[in-house]
Amino acid sequence: MKILIVDDSRAMRMIVRRHVEAARLPDLEIIEAGNGLEALDVVRANQPDLVFSDWNMPEMNGMDLLQALRAEGNQVRFGFVTSESQPHMKEKALDAGALFLIAKPFTADDFQAIIARVI
């Protein structure tokens, strides 16, 4: 399984990576991007199975990334790992096509539950 982690914070990408690796998925390949614009190119070139994206990033935020992917007809499984935890933000994410929203702070169990549900 190929998973893309998108966050402008390298430290946060490493934390998310550790939680994803803890799920012990077979044939796991993790790729990263530092913002939505970079992630758009990475998705096009690498066709990941799942995207974990921050919401707030420079150049292109996570919501814009999701909308751009859907506008291209790309239905990659997509979810947010973000501090945006208000109910209306979760609703906005789900309405745009996200499968989940993991709110910071989170645990490894949060990731394992989401991964089990979406794969």
QUIGI-V669816 format. One record per backbone hydrogen bond with DSSP energy under -1.0 kcal/mol. CO is the residue of the C=O (numbers start at 1). NH is the residue of the N-H. Records with the same first field share a line. If there is no record, write none. Layout:
CO = NH, NH
This chain:
1 = 29
2 = 49, 50
3 = 31
4 = 52
5 = 33
6 = 54
9 = 13
10 = 14
11 = 15
12 = 16
13 = 17
14 = 18
15 = 19
16 = 20
17 = 21
18 = 22
20 = 23
21 = 24
29 = 3
31 = 5
33 = 7
35 = 39
36 = 40
37 = 41
38 = 42
39 = 43
40 = 44
41 = 45
42 = 46
43 = 47
50 = 4
51 = 79
52 = 6
53 = 81
55 = 62
58 = 60
60 = 36
61 = 65
62 = 66
63 = 67
64 = 68
65 = 69
66 = 70
67 = 71
68 = 72
69 = 74
70 = 73
77 = 51
78 = 99
79 = 53
80 = 102
82 = 104
83 = 85
86 = 90
87 = 91
88 = 92
89 = 93
90 = 94
91 = 95
92 = 96
93 = 98
100 = 80
102 = 82
107 = 111
108 = 112
109 = 113
110 = 114
111 = 115
112 = 116
113 = 117
114 = 118
115 = 119
